[in-house]
Amino acid sequence: MPGAYLLLAPDGTVLDNSDQHVAVSLLPRSQAVGRNIFDAYPSALESQRDLAASHEQVRRTLQPDTMPLLRYDLERPAEVGGGTEERYWQITHYPILNANGTLQYILQIPQDVTAAHRASLVAAQAQEALNEAQQRSEFIMQSLPVLVWTNHPDGTPNYYNNRWLEFTGKTLEEMQAINWDEITHPDDRPGLVQRWAVALAHGTELQYEYRLRRHDGQYRWVLIRNVPRRDAEGQITMWVGAANEIHEQRQLVQELLAANEQQNTLSEQAYQLYQRAENQRETYEHLFTQAPAMIAITRGPEHRFEFVNPAYQQLFPNRQLVGHTVAEALPEIRAQGIVGLLNDVYRTGETFYGNELKMKVERDASHELRDAYFNFVYQQFRENGEPDGVVVFAFEVTELVHARQALEKARNASSQALDGAALG
């Protein structure tokens, strides 16, 4: 018969089987017929219980019974290499009745579903990995201290992260249906509309500075960048955007420019330094690997680097960070109390905000520590309800700090000159 069939007496004695069953079971027919099924084909205790329960179900109801998926490994004969072969089966038992309606035989039809089962396991693992990647991406987008959004290919917005909702005081539904005239400064709206129309028409990225109304009604300067994502054929599949608040930096630049004509050279230098820093922070091709700031993810209480973006790696160009702990990769940082801050954030879950924190870092292989200033955020993330690591978001403000210090020095010098002139 073209199938794997095993014919049993009602008490489980093997009466006959098909050639295909002999081939699948790897047991000659002469060694199976006349023996109890569990003697002929020994299996794990749990499998025997399930098979016996199925036989009893057929004997009791005189109806077919299909068992749950069963693992039954086959012992390969020595002449074909020996060893155990892992197999999974879908087994159905059919009652065969005599003319009086009494159970005469039990026909067992096993189907080898090993390949299908393994394929389903692989598919489940792939789906689990996909879900983890999606959850990880969503967590990072929600954790970044920047305003992140996406648009459909036609420019219709379809996603805003929590920073947008916190900044504007709007719900997600309100943001998706909002009239941008409500939250854009009237003087900036025409330019924003025109630049976005050009980007949509030509499929080019948009970078623009404008004033956005915060939830308290105050207009704040932001720098936005919206980049098209294309498929293999070059078609735009989505737009990815990010916005950074640059209100204080812009005010600083304006103050530098307006301070004093005698300080024009210093003001121009400070503005150029600011522009360079902003370009470094804002230029990126997508959210993670080229975000407009330094981003790192450390895992576990030992703070082992799991991810660093190019901006973060650029700060330590001669070091391998990923795979090493913070203490191993950056020993000079450990001596400055940074590991202690990471420990506190990991243990307590309280986010740490550092503003213009002065640090000494080695930027090359010279072993020379140089002063640098950073604004950064350390934020704990959790998995399965337990602390699992820390997300680091930072950008360097060394040049801005030096510019402000120079401005303050110039102001003091001007003030002293005016006081001297008044006294004269």
SEPAMI-762470 format. One record per residue (C-alpha): residue in one letter; residue number from 0; y, z, x. Coordinates in steps of 0.1 Angstrom, whole numbers, always signed. Layout:
# residues N
r residuo: A num: NUM north: Y up: Z east: X
...
# end
This chain:
# residues 424
r residuo: M num: 0 north: +0 up: +0 east: +0
r residuo: P num: 1 north: +35 up: -9 east: +13
r residuo: G num: 2 north: +48 up: +26 east: +14
r residuo: A num: 3 north: +42 up: +61 east: +27
r residuo: Y num: 4 north: +19 up: +78 east: +2
r residuo: L num: 5 north: -2 up: +110 east: +4
r residuo: L num: 6 north: -27 up: +118 east: -24
r residuo: L num: 7 north: -36 up: +154 east: -29
r residuo: A num: 8 north: -59 up: +174 east: -51
r residuo: P num: 9 north: -42 up: +199 east: -74
r residuo: D num: 10 north: -50 up: +226 east: -49
r residuo: G num: 11 north: -33 up: +207 east: -20
r residuo: T num: 12 north: -64 up: +192 east: -4
r residuo: V num: 13 north: -56 up: +158 east: +13
r residuo: L num: 14 north: -77 up: +131 east: -4
r residuo: D num: 15 north: -62 up: +99 east: +10
r residuo: N num: 16 north: -30 up: +84 east: +24
r residuo: S num: 17 north: -16 up: +50 east: +30
r residuo: D num: 18 north: -15 up: +32 east: +64
r residuo: Q num: 19 north: +23 up: +36 east: +65
r residuo: H num: 20 north: +19 up: +74 east: +59
r residuo: V num: 21 north: -6 up: +75 east: +88
r residuo: A num: 22 north: +19 up: +57 east: +110
r residuo: V num: 23 north: +48 up: +79 east: +100
r residuo: S num: 24 north: +29 up: +112 east: +103
r residuo: L num: 25 north: +14 up: +103 east: +137
r residuo: L num: 26 north: -20 up: +118 east: +125
r residuo: P num: 27 north: -52 up: +97 east: +121
r residuo: R num: 28 north: -65 up: +96 east: +85
r residuo: S num: 29 north: -99 up: +110 east: +96
r residuo: Q num: 30 north: -81 up: +142 east: +109
r residuo: A num: 31 north: -62 up: +147 east: +76
r residuo: V num: 32 north: -86 up: +139 east: +47
r residuo: G num: 33 north: -105 up: +169 east: +34
r residuo: R num: 34 north: -81 up: +195 east: +48
r residuo: N num: 35 north: -54 up: +215 east: +31
r residuo: I num: 36 north: -20 up: +198 east: +35
r residuo: F num: 37 north: -6 up: +228 east: +54
r residuo: D num: 38 north: -36 up: +228 east: +78
r residuo: A num: 39 north: -34 up: +190 east: +84
r residuo: Y num: 40 north: +4 up: +189 east: +87
r residuo: P num: 41 north: +15 up: +224 east: +99
r residuo: S num: 42 north: +52 up: +230 east: +94
r residuo: A num: 43 north: +77 up: +259 east: +96
r residuo: L num: 44 north: +72 up: +288 east: +72
r residuo: E num: 45 north: +103 up: +279 east: +52
r residuo: S num: 46 north: +91 up: +243 east: +48
r residuo: Q num: 47 north: +57 up: +255 east: +36
r residuo: R num: 48 north: +73 up: +277 east: +10
r residuo: D num: 49 north: +94 up: +248 east: -3
r residuo: L num: 50 north: +65 up: +224 east: -4
r residuo: A num: 51 north: +42 up: +250 east: -21
r residuo: A num: 52 north: +70 up: +257 east: -47
r residuo: S num: 53 north: +73 up: +220 east: -54
r residuo: H num: 54 north: +34 up: +217 east: -59
r residuo: E num: 55 north: +35 up: +247 east: -82
r residuo: Q num: 56 north: +64 up: +231 east: -102
r residuo: V num: 57 north: +43 up: +199 east: -107
r residuo: R num: 58 north: +12 up: +219 east: -117
r residuo: R num: 59 north: +32 up: +240 east: -141
r residuo: T num: 60 north: +53 up: +213 east: -158
r residuo: L num: 61 north: +32 up: +182 east: -152
r residuo: Q num: 62 north: +66 up: +165 east: -143
r residuo: P num: 63 north: +77 up: +149 east: -111
r residuo: D num: 64 north: +96 up: +172 east: -87
r residuo: T num: 65 north: +120 up: +161 east: -59
r residuo: M num: 66 north: +126 up: +186 east: -32
r residuo: P num: 67 north: +158 up: +193 east: -14
r residuo: L num: 68 north: +163 up: +177 east: +20
r residuo: L num: 69 north: +135 up: +189 east: +43
r residuo: R num: 70 north: +134 up: +190 east: +81
r residuo: Y num: 71 north: +98 up: +184 east: +93
r residuo: D num: 72 north: +94 up: +176 east: +130
r residuo: L num: 73 north: +65 up: +155 east: +142
r residuo: E num: 74 north: +43 up: +163 east: +172
r residuo: R num: 75 north: +39 up: +130 east: +190
r residuo: P num: 76 north: +3 up: +124 east: +204
r residuo: A num: 77 north: -2 up: +127 east: +241
r residuo: E num: 78 north: -11 up: +90 east: +243
r residuo: V num: 79 north: +24 up: +80 east: +232
r residuo: G num: 80 north: +43 up: +105 east: +254
r residuo: G num: 81 north: +39 up: +138 east: +235
r residuo: G num: 82 north: +68 up: +160 east: +226
r residuo: T num: 83 north: +84 up: +169 east: +193
r residuo: E num: 84 north: +103 up: +143 east: +172
r residuo: E num: 85 north: +131 up: +157 east: +149
r residuo: R num: 86 north: +128 up: +142 east: +114
r residuo: Y num: 87 north: +144 up: +148 east: +80
r residuo: W num: 88 north: +126 up: +139 east: +47
r residuo: Q num: 89 north: +133 up: +134 east: +10
r residuo: I num: 90 north: +100 up: +143 east: -7
r residuo: T num: 91 north: +90 up: +137 east: -43
r residuo: H num: 92 north: +57 up: +149 east: -59
r residuo: Y num: 93 north: +43 up: +130 east: -89
r residuo: P num: 94 north: +16 up: +143 east: -113
r residuo: I num: 95 north: -13 up: +120 east: -120
r residuo: L num: 96 north: -32 up: +130 east: -152
r residuo: N num: 97 north: -66 up: +121 east: -164
r residuo: A num: 98 north: -74 up: +109 east: -199
r residuo: N num: 99 north: -73 up: +144 east: -213
r residuo: G num: 100 north: -38 up: +150 east: -199
r residuo: T num: 101 north: -51 up: +174 east: -172
r residuo: L num: 102 north: -37 up: +172 east: -137
r residuo: Q num: 103 north: -61 up: +152 east: -116
r residuo: Y num: 104 north: -40 up: +144 east: -85
r residuo: I num: 105 north: -6 up: +151 east: -69
r residuo: L num: 106 north: +10 up: +120 east: -53
r residuo: Q num: 107 north: +34 up: +129 east: -25
r residuo: I num: 108 north: +59 up: +102 east: -15
r residuo: P num: 109 north: +80 up: +112 east: +15
r residuo: Q num: 110 north: +110 up: +91 east: +25
r residuo: D num: 111 north: +122 up: +93 east: +61
r residuo: V num: 112 north: +160 up: +98 east: +58
r residuo: T num: 113 north: +165 up: +109 east: +94
r residuo: A num: 114 north: +189 up: +81 east: +102
r residuo: A num: 115 north: +209 up: +85 east: +70
r residuo: H num: 116 north: +211 up: +123 east: +76
r residuo: R num: 117 north: +223 up: +119 east: +111
r residuo: A num: 118 north: +248 up: +93 east: +100
r residuo: S num: 119 north: +261 up: +118 east: +74
r residuo: L num: 120 north: +264 up: +145 east: +100
r residuo: V num: 121 north: +284 up: +122 east: +123
r residuo: A num: 122 north: +306 up: +112 east: +93
r residuo: A num: 123 north: +311 up: +149 east: +84
r residuo: Q num: 124 north: +321 up: +157 east: +121
r residuo: A num: 125 north: +344 up: +127 east: +122
r residuo: Q num: 126 north: +360 up: +138 east: +89
r residuo: E num: 127 north: +364 up: +174 east: +102
r residuo: A num: 128 north: +380 up: +161 east: +134
r residuo: L num: 129 north: +403 up: +139 east: +113
r residuo: N num: 130 north: +413 up: +169 east: +91
r residuo: E num: 131 north: +419 up: +190 east: +122
r residuo: A num: 132 north: +441 up: +163 east: +137
r residuo: Q num: 133 north: +461 up: +160 east: +105
r residuo: Q num: 134 north: +465 up: +197 east: +101
r residuo: R num: 135 north: +476 up: +200 east: +138
r residuo: S num: 136 north: +501 up: +172 east: +134
r residuo: E num: 137 north: +515 up: +188 east: +102
r residuo: F num: 138 north: +518 up: +221 east: +119
r residuo: I num: 139 north: +536 up: +207 east: +149
r residuo: M num: 140 north: +560 up: +187 east: +127
r residuo: Q num: 141 north: +567 up: +219 east: +106
r residuo: S num: 142 north: +571 up: +240 east: +137
r residuo: L num: 143 north: +595 up: +218 east: +157
r residuo: P num: 144 north: +631 up: +232 east: +154
r residuo: V num: 145 north: +644 up: +197 east: +146
r residuo: L num: 146 north: +648 up: +179 east: +113
r residuo: V num: 147 north: +619 up: +154 east: +109
r residuo: W num: 148 north: +614 up: +128 east: +82
r residuo: T num: 149 north: +595 up: +96 east: +75
r residuo: N num: 150 north: +603 up: +65 east: +55
r residuo: H num: 151 north: +582 up: +38 east: +39
r residuo: P num: 152 north: +586 up: +3 east: +54
r residuo: D num: 153 north: +614 up: -5 east: +29
r residuo: G num: 154 north: +633 up: +26 east: +40
r residuo: T num: 155 north: +624 up: +48 east: +10
r residuo: P num: 156 north: +620 up: +84 east: +23
r residuo: N num: 157 north: +586 up: +100 east: +17
r residuo: Y num: 158 north: +584 up: +131 east: +39
r residuo: Y num: 159 north: +608 up: +159 east: +51
r residuo: N num: 160 north: +597 up: +189 east: +72
r residuo: N num: 161 north: +607 up: +224 east: +64
r residuo: R num: 162 north: +637 up: +223 east: +87
r residuo: W num: 163 north: +653 up: +198 east: +64
r residuo: L num: 164 north: +647 up: +220 east: +34
r residuo: E num: 165 north: +660 up: +251 east: +52
r residuo: F num: 166 north: +691 up: +232 east: +65
r residuo: T num: 167 north: +701 up: +216 east: +31
r residuo: G num: 168 north: +688 up: +243 east: +8
r residuo: K num: 169 north: +671 up: +216 east: -12
r residuo: T num: 170 north: +635 up: +213 east: -25
r residuo: L num: 171 north: +613 up: +184 east: -13
r residuo: E num: 172 north: +616 up: +167 east: -47
r residuo: E num: 173 north: +654 up: +170 east: -45
r residuo: M num: 174 north: +655 up: +156 east: -10
r residuo: Q num: 175 north: +633 up: +126 east: -20
r residuo: A num: 176 north: +656 up: +118 east: -50
r residuo: I num: 177 north: +689 up: +128 east: -34
r residuo: N num: 178 north: +721 up: +108 east: -34
r residuo: W num: 179 north: +732 up: +109 east: +2
r residuo: D num: 180 north: +768 up: +109 east: -8
r residuo: E num: 181 north: +762 up: +145 east: -18
r residuo: I num: 182 north: +754 up: +158 east: +17
r residuo: T num: 183 north: +772 up: +133 east: +40
r residuo: H num: 184 north: +808 up: +137 east: +51
r residuo: P num: 185 north: +829 up: +111 east: +33
r residuo: D num: 186 north: +844 up: +98 east: +65
r residuo: D num: 187 north: +809 up: +92 east: +80
r residuo: R num: 188 north: +791 up: +77 east: +50
r residuo: P num: 189 north: +802 up: +40 east: +54
r residuo: G num: 190 north: +791 up: +39 east: +90
r residuo: L num: 191 north: +758 up: +55 east: +83
r residuo: V num: 192 north: +750 up: +31 east: +55
r residuo: Q num: 193 north: +760 up: +1 east: +76
r residuo: R num: 194 north: +740 up: +11 east: +106
r residuo: W num: 195 north: +709 up: +19 east: +85
r residuo: A num: 196 north: +712 up: -15 east: +67
r residuo: V num: 197 north: +712 up: -33 east: +101
r residuo: A num: 198 north: +682 up: -13 east: +113
r residuo: L num: 199 north: +662 up: -21 east: +82
r residuo: A num: 200 north: +672 up: -58 east: +83
r residuo: H num: 201 north: +662 up: -63 east: +119
r residuo: G num: 202 north: +635 up: -37 east: +124
r residuo: T num: 203 north: +655 up: -20 east: +151
r residuo: E num: 204 north: +658 up: +17 east: +158
r residuo: L num: 205 north: +688 up: +37 east: +145
r residuo: Q num: 206 north: +707 up: +63 east: +165
r residuo: Y num: 207 north: +739 up: +77 east: +150
r residuo: E num: 208 north: +760 up: +108 east: +149
r residuo: Y num: 209 north: +775 up: +121 east: +116
r residuo: R num: 210 north: +783 up: +152 east: +97
r residuo: L num: 211 north: +757 up: +166 east: +74
r residuo: R num: 212 north: +764 up: +193 east: +48
r residuo: R num: 213 north: +745 up: +225 east: +53
r residuo: H num: 214 north: +732 up: +247 east: +24
r residuo: D num: 215 north: +764 up: +269 east: +28
r residuo: G num: 216 north: +787 up: +239 east: +22
r residuo: Q num: 217 north: +797 up: +235 east: +59
r residuo: Y num: 218 north: +795 up: +201 east: +75
r residuo: R num: 219 north: +777 up: +201 east: +108
r residuo: W num: 220 north: +774 up: +173 east: +133
r residuo: V num: 221 north: +739 up: +160 east: +138
r residuo: L num: 222 north: +725 up: +133 east: +160
r residuo: I num: 223 north: +697 up: +112 east: +143
r residuo: R num: 224 north: +672 up: +87 east: +156
r residuo: N num: 225 north: +649 up: +67 east: +134
r residuo: V num: 226 north: +622 up: +45 east: +150
r residuo: P num: 227 north: +600 up: +19 east: +133
r residuo: R num: 228 north: +562 up: +22 east: +138
r residuo: R num: 229 north: +544 up: -12 east: +139
r residuo: D num: 230 north: +507 up: -22 east: +135
r residuo: A num: 231 north: +488 up: -45 east: +158
r residuo: E num: 232 north: +503 up: -75 east: +140
r residuo: G num: 233 north: +538 up: -62 east: +146
r residuo: Q num: 234 north: +544 up: -53 east: +109
r residuo: I num: 235 north: +564 up: -21 east: +103
r residuo: T num: 236 north: +541 up: +5 east: +86
r residuo: M num: 237 north: +566 up: +34 east: +86
r residuo: W num: 238 north: +598 up: +48 east: +100
r residuo: V num: 239 north: +598 up: +81 east: +119
r residuo: G num: 240 north: +631 up: +100 east: +123
r residuo: A num: 241 north: +644 up: +132 east: +138
r residuo: A num: 242 north: +678 up: +149 east: +137
r residuo: N num: 243 north: +693 up: +175 east: +160
r residuo: E num: 244 north: +723 up: +197 east: +153
r residuo: I num: 245 north: +749 up: +190 east: +180
r residuo: H num: 246 north: +778 up: +207 east: +164
r residuo: E num: 247 north: +786 up: +233 east: +191
r residuo: Q num: 248 north: +780 up: +207 east: +219
r residuo: R num: 249 north: +804 up: +182 east: +202
r residuo: Q num: 250 north: +830 up: +209 east: +197
r residuo: L num: 251 north: +827 up: +218 east: +234
r residuo: V num: 252 north: +832 up: +182 east: +243
r residuo: Q num: 253 north: +863 up: +179 east: +221
r residuo: E num: 254 north: +877 up: +211 east: +235
r residuo: L num: 255 north: +872 up: +198 east: +270
r residuo: L num: 256 north: +889 up: +166 east: +262
r residuo: A num: 257 north: +919 up: +183 east: +246
r residuo: A num: 258 north: +922 up: +212 east: +270
r residuo: N num: 259 north: +948 up: +198 east: +294
r residuo: E num: 260 north: +957 up: +164 east: +308
r residuo: Q num: 261 north: +955 up: +180 east: +343
r residuo: Q num: 262 north: +918 up: +187 east: +336
r residuo: N num: 263 north: +910 up: +152 east: +325
r residuo: T num: 264 north: +887 up: +145 east: +354
r residuo: L num: 265 north: +867 up: +177 east: +346
r residuo: S num: 266 north: +866 up: +169 east: +309
r residuo: E num: 267 north: +854 up: +134 east: +315
r residuo: Q num: 268 north: +827 up: +147 east: +338
r residuo: A num: 269 north: +816 up: +173 east: +313
r residuo: Y num: 270 north: +814 up: +147 east: +285
r residuo: Q num: 271 north: +793 up: +124 east: +306
r residuo: L num: 272 north: +770 up: +153 east: +315
r residuo: Y num: 273 north: +767 up: +162 east: +279
r residuo: Q num: 274 north: +759 up: +126 east: +269
r residuo: R num: 275 north: +733 up: +123 east: +296
r residuo: A num: 276 north: +717 up: +156 east: +284
r residuo: E num: 277 north: +717 up: +144 east: +248
r residuo: N num: 278 north: +702 up: +111 east: +257
r residuo: Q num: 279 north: +674 up: +129 east: +275
r residuo: R num: 280 north: +668 up: +151 east: +245
r residuo: E num: 281 north: +671 up: +125 east: +218
r residuo: T num: 282 north: +653 up: +95 east: +233
r residuo: Y num: 283 north: +617 up: +94 east: +222
r residuo: E num: 284 north: +592 up: +69 east: +208
r residuo: H num: 285 north: +574 up: +93 east: +185
r residuo: L num: 286 north: +574 up: +129 east: +175
r residuo: F num: 287 north: +551 up: +145 east: +201
r residuo: T num: 288 north: +548 up: +127 east: +234
r residuo: Q num: 289 north: +585 up: +116 east: +237
r residuo: A num: 290 north: +603 up: +142 east: +216
r residuo: P num: 291 north: +640 up: +148 east: +225
r residuo: A num: 292 north: +631 up: +182 east: +241
r residuo: M num: 293 north: +605 up: +199 east: +262
r residuo: I num: 294 north: +575 up: +208 east: +241
r residuo: A num: 295 north: +543 up: +226 east: +252
r residuo: I num: 296 north: +514 up: +243 east: +235
r residuo: T num: 297 north: +496 up: +272 east: +251
r residuo: R num: 298 north: +462 up: +284 east: +238
r residuo: G num: 299 north: +447 up: +319 east: +238
r residuo: P num: 300 north: +460 up: +352 east: +251
r residuo: E num: 301 north: +459 up: +339 east: +287
r residuo: H num: 302 north: +484 up: +311 east: +276
r residuo: R num: 303 north: +465 up: +281 east: +289
r residuo: F num: 304 north: +485 up: +248 east: +287
r residuo: E num: 305 north: +468 up: +226 east: +261
r residuo: F num: 306 north: +496 up: +201 east: +257
r residuo: V num: 307 north: +529 up: +193 east: +274
r residuo: N num: 308 north: +551 up: +163 east: +266
r residuo: P num: 309 north: +567 up: +142 east: +294
r residuo: A num: 310 north: +600 up: +160 east: +291
r residuo: Y num: 311 north: +583 up: +193 east: +299
r residuo: Q num: 312 north: +561 up: +178 east: +327
r residuo: Q num: 313 north: +592 up: +163 east: +342
r residuo: L num: 314 north: +605 up: +197 east: +350
r residuo: F num: 315 north: +575 up: +203 east: +373
r residuo: P num: 316 north: +567 up: +167 east: +385
r residuo: N num: 317 north: +544 up: +179 east: +413
r residuo: R num: 318 north: +521 up: +202 east: +393
r residuo: Q num: 319 north: +491 up: +199 east: +370
r residuo: L num: 320 north: +499 up: +220 east: +339
r residuo: V num: 321 north: +474 up: +210 east: +313
r residuo: G num: 322 north: +442 up: +231 east: +317
r residuo: H num: 323 north: +458 up: +258 east: +337
r residuo: T num: 324 north: +474 up: +291 east: +325
r residuo: V num: 325 north: +511 up: +296 east: +327
r residuo: A num: 326 north: +506 up: +322 east: +354
r residuo: E num: 327 north: +484 up: +298 east: +375
r residuo: A num: 328 north: +506 up: +267 east: +371
r residuo: L num: 329 north: +540 up: +285 east: +373
r residuo: P num: 330 north: +537 up: +316 east: +395
r residuo: E num: 331 north: +575 up: +318 east: +399
r residuo: I num: 332 north: +579 up: +320 east: +361
r residuo: R num: 333 north: +555 up: +350 east: +359
r residuo: A num: 334 north: +577 up: +369 east: +383
r residuo: Q num: 335 north: +607 up: +364 east: +359
r residuo: G num: 336 north: +592 up: +380 east: +328
r residuo: I num: 337 north: +583 up: +348 east: +309
r residuo: V num: 338 north: +546 up: +357 east: +306
r residuo: G num: 339 north: +556 up: +391 east: +291
r residuo: L num: 340 north: +577 up: +372 east: +265
r residuo: L num: 341 north: +547 up: +350 east: +257
r residuo: N num: 342 north: +525 up: +381 east: +254
r residuo: D num: 343 north: +549 up: +397 east: +229
r residuo: V num: 344 north: +551 up: +366 east: +207
r residuo: Y num: 345 north: +513 up: +361 east: +208
r residuo: R num: 346 north: +506 up: +397 east: +200
r residuo: T num: 347 north: +534 up: +404 east: +174
r residuo: G num: 348 north: +539 up: +370 east: +158
r residuo: E num: 349 north: +577 up: +375 east: +161
r residuo: T num: 350 north: +595 up: +343 east: +172
r residuo: F num: 351 north: +616 up: +346 east: +203
r residuo: Y num: 352 north: +648 up: +326 east: +207
r residuo: G num: 353 north: +663 up: +323 east: +241
r residuo: N num: 354 north: +699 up: +310 east: +245
r residuo: E num: 355 north: +711 up: +298 east: +279
r residuo: L num: 356 north: +685 up: +318 east: +296
r residuo: K num: 357 north: +688 up: +316 east: +334
r residuo: M num: 358 north: +657 up: +309 east: +353
r residuo: K num: 359 north: +647 up: +300 east: +388
r residuo: V num: 360 north: +624 up: +270 east: +390
r residuo: E num: 361 north: +609 up: +249 east: +418
r residuo: R num: 362 north: +616 up: +212 east: +408
r residuo: D num: 363 north: +598 up: +196 east: +437
r residuo: A num: 364 north: +574 up: +205 east: +465
r residuo: S num: 365 north: +601 up: +221 east: +486
r residuo: H num: 366 north: +592 up: +257 east: +475
r residuo: E num: 367 north: +630 up: +261 east: +469
r residuo: L num: 368 north: +639 up: +279 east: +437
r residuo: R num: 369 north: +670 up: +267 east: +420
r residuo: D num: 370 north: +690 up: +282 east: +391
r residuo: A num: 371 north: +686 up: +265 east: +357
r residuo: Y num: 372 north: +696 up: +273 east: +321
r residuo: F num: 373 north: +675 up: +267 east: +290
r residuo: N num: 374 north: +676 up: +272 east: +253
r residuo: F num: 375 north: +641 up: +277 east: +240
r residuo: V num: 376 north: +620 up: +290 east: +211
r residuo: Y num: 377 north: +585 up: +307 east: +215
r residuo: Q num: 378 north: +566 up: +306 east: +182
r residuo: Q num: 379 north: +531 up: +319 east: +175
r residuo: F num: 380 north: +506 up: +298 east: +156
r residuo: R num: 381 north: +475 up: +310 east: +140
r residuo: E num: 382 north: +441 up: +296 east: +131
r residuo: N num: 383 north: +416 up: +311 east: +107
r residuo: G num: 384 north: +442 up: +339 east: +102
r residuo: E num: 385 north: +442 up: +350 east: +138
r residuo: P num: 386 north: +467 up: +344 east: +166
r residuo: D num: 387 north: +456 up: +313 east: +186
r residuo: G num: 388 north: +485 up: +303 east: +208
r residuo: V num: 389 north: +522 up: +297 east: +212
r residuo: V num: 390 north: +544 up: +266 east: +206
r residuo: V num: 391 north: +572 up: +262 east: +232
r residuo: F num: 392 north: +603 up: +242 east: +223
r residuo: A num: 393 north: +630 up: +241 east: +249
r residuo: F num: 394 north: +658 up: +219 east: +264
r residuo: E num: 395 north: +678 up: +224 east: +295
r residuo: V num: 396 north: +715 up: +232 east: +292
r residuo: T num: 397 north: +723 up: +237 east: +329
r residuo: E num: 398 north: +749 up: +210 east: +330
r residuo: L num: 399 north: +766 up: +222 east: +298
r residuo: V num: 400 north: +767 up: +258 east: +311
r residuo: H num: 401 north: +782 up: +246 east: +344
r residuo: A num: 402 north: +807 up: +225 east: +325
r residuo: R num: 403 north: +817 up: +255 east: +303
r residuo: Q num: 404 north: +819 up: +277 east: +334
r residuo: A num: 405 north: +842 up: +251 east: +350
r residuo: L num: 406 north: +863 up: +249 east: +319
r residuo: E num: 407 north: +867 up: +287 east: +318
r residuo: K num: 408 north: +876 up: +287 east: +354
r residuo: A num: 409 north: +902 up: +260 east: +348
r residuo: R num: 410 north: +916 up: +279 east: +318
r residuo: N num: 411 north: +919 up: +310 east: +339
r residuo: A num: 412 north: +937 up: +290 east: +366
r residuo: S num: 413 north: +961 up: +275 east: +341
r residuo: S num: 414 north: +967 up: +309 east: +325
r residuo: Q num: 415 north: +975 up: +324 east: +359
r residuo: A num: 416 north: +998 up: +295 east: +367
r residuo: L num: 417 north: +1017 up: +299 east: +334
r residuo: D num: 418 north: +1020 up: +337 east: +340
r residuo: G num: 419 north: +1033 up: +330 east: +375
r residuo: A num: 420 north: +1059 up: +305 east: +361
r residuo: A num: 421 north: +1070 up: +330 east: +335
r residuo: L num: 422 north: +1075 up: +357 east: +361
r residuo: G num: 423 north: +1094 up: +333 east: +383
# end
